[in-house]
């Protein structure tokens, strides 16, 4: 049910709305409206993209409904609710009715103010950049939302030259409608994403109602929309306790250090952790095969991430989630020869020779040296050290299981602070073999049958959801990434809610920025043609996947955009993580999970595992229902607070 708003707010809205400037209409040259962050608008057709989903058939609202009025915007005023320490988001949509280009567009908001104070952190504006899906993601004939334009990349307004008087030299990114650079044929709507961070400290964001105005000025005409932000009397944690993560081998370590820092800070700000097990210190063998590790370059590069200094104003991170906190997860670069045909680290040869005493000693000596060194720079109470061997990734045969046992036991003996993780859809027989030698299991969602998983949860294994969210058929299991541009946006939020439902430790998705350079103009981040092998399928001899394993867009591709840019899907993941913290807070205050579970179970049905194959109806796809669930959690927490 809908959360009842405080009576005084309704009175305030009624009183002030009579004095507002007249709203725009189709008789005007242009109009402005506000949309929730939980939906996407087609910039050409003005359709709500996520209403195309087949389970919405016959249920979706007319496109005019949400543009004129929706659950955060009553047609005159915007009402938002949030906790300290979190981001609250919404979208501004400017519609062009003229048939010609609108220029000289200025969009702004002053800081939120209450009667007694104001938020010292300003709203953050991003221009939504749309990508054109030409082919629905392979294997998702039903679930794909189809061809067309999808807003996804978020360009900070610092890259937009919306005031020509401030442009020195070439004017490369003016704020026009249609967009000067995006080149969307017949574009009707310009979309702006707004993030507002609510400060963590009570003194900086006391409970109450804060207000501001959205101001849009085009060609001398101005429209304003007032915005209320009701700050609840609680905060979500500064640190990222869920430690939900994206992993991509070599992505981070291959960046230059400036770009690397920008990426780490971007994801810290959005409460998603990053994993890349390819940061290697110099490894040499001296006379007598004695190990020599050179840590100088490694330490110089990584120490700011281990201390948390990378996420302070020393490095330009002036505010935001995780301020001053170190990276939440870290993967040392250990590996073994295996399915990818690449050497291990340290390299002790192939499976038939790796257990020879001299080779084993090399591996254990390096384990001991790495443990000793990192113990002085990594606080295991803050940063979870995870041992992952890419050579054994998703390996489904007896020899691989025996090697998992062997290396898991080595880590337990020589590096007990590191949690040994295996990834894949392992059956009961495999898990019975390996479970005593592993700590973490990234359990592929196609095989995530909760009855089986609970057995290993009870044995102390920490499980991570891993893989796609929806299964039209088994063929969808061919990737380890949970995110797609042309599948429902709700999916990227649902993964955190599903973790709560199933008591899952956390979630992981493969891919941070696959094809992040070409993605600006080609959303097919993953495409190839099979010849033969385990991944081949008689119905799908190729795959083209839109936005898969891609949550961030590269700097240096679009004129004047010199920083990596988050995607709307990353922001949606962030919102799910924030909501997980609401669940944790309420269950702690209640000293049980009953009320949280009632809300979660009203939205999440039974995703993943055998019963979900061919069944898309695994959770609600009604964005309003999800947003109401968040409001319910927030209201219940605030009532429990003194």
Secondary structure, 3 states (H helix, E strand, C coil): CCCCCCHHHHHHHHHHHCCCCCCCCCCCCEEEEEEECCCCECCCCCCEHHHHCHHHCCCCCCHHHHHHCCCCECCCEEEEEEEECCEEEEEEEEEECCCCCECCEEEEECCCECCCCECCCCCEEEEEEEEEECCCCCCCCCCCCCCEEEEEEEEEHHHCCCCHHHCCCCCCCCCCECCCCCCCCCCCEEEEEEEEECCCCHHHCCCEEEEEEEEEEECCEEEEEEEEEEEEEEECCCCCCCCCEEECCCCCCCCCHHHHHHHHHHHHHCCCEEECCCCCCEEEEEHHHEEEEECHHHHHHHHHHHHCHHHCHHHCCCCCCCCCCCCCEECCCCECCCCCCCCCECCCCCCCCCCCHHHHHHHHHHHHHHHHHHCCCCCCCCCEEEEECHHHCCCCCHHHHHHHHHHHHHHHHHCCCCEEEEEECCCHHHHHHHHHHCCEEEEEHHHCCHHHHHHHHHCCCEEEEECCCCCCCHHHHHCCCCCCCCCCCHHHHHHHHHHHHHCCCEEEEECCECCCCHHHCCCEEEEEECCCCCCCCCCCCEEEEECCCECEECCCCCCCCCCCEEEHHHHHHHHHHHHHHHHHHHHHHHCCCHHHHHHHHCCECCCCCHHHCCCCCCECCCHHHHHHHHHHHHHHHHHHCC
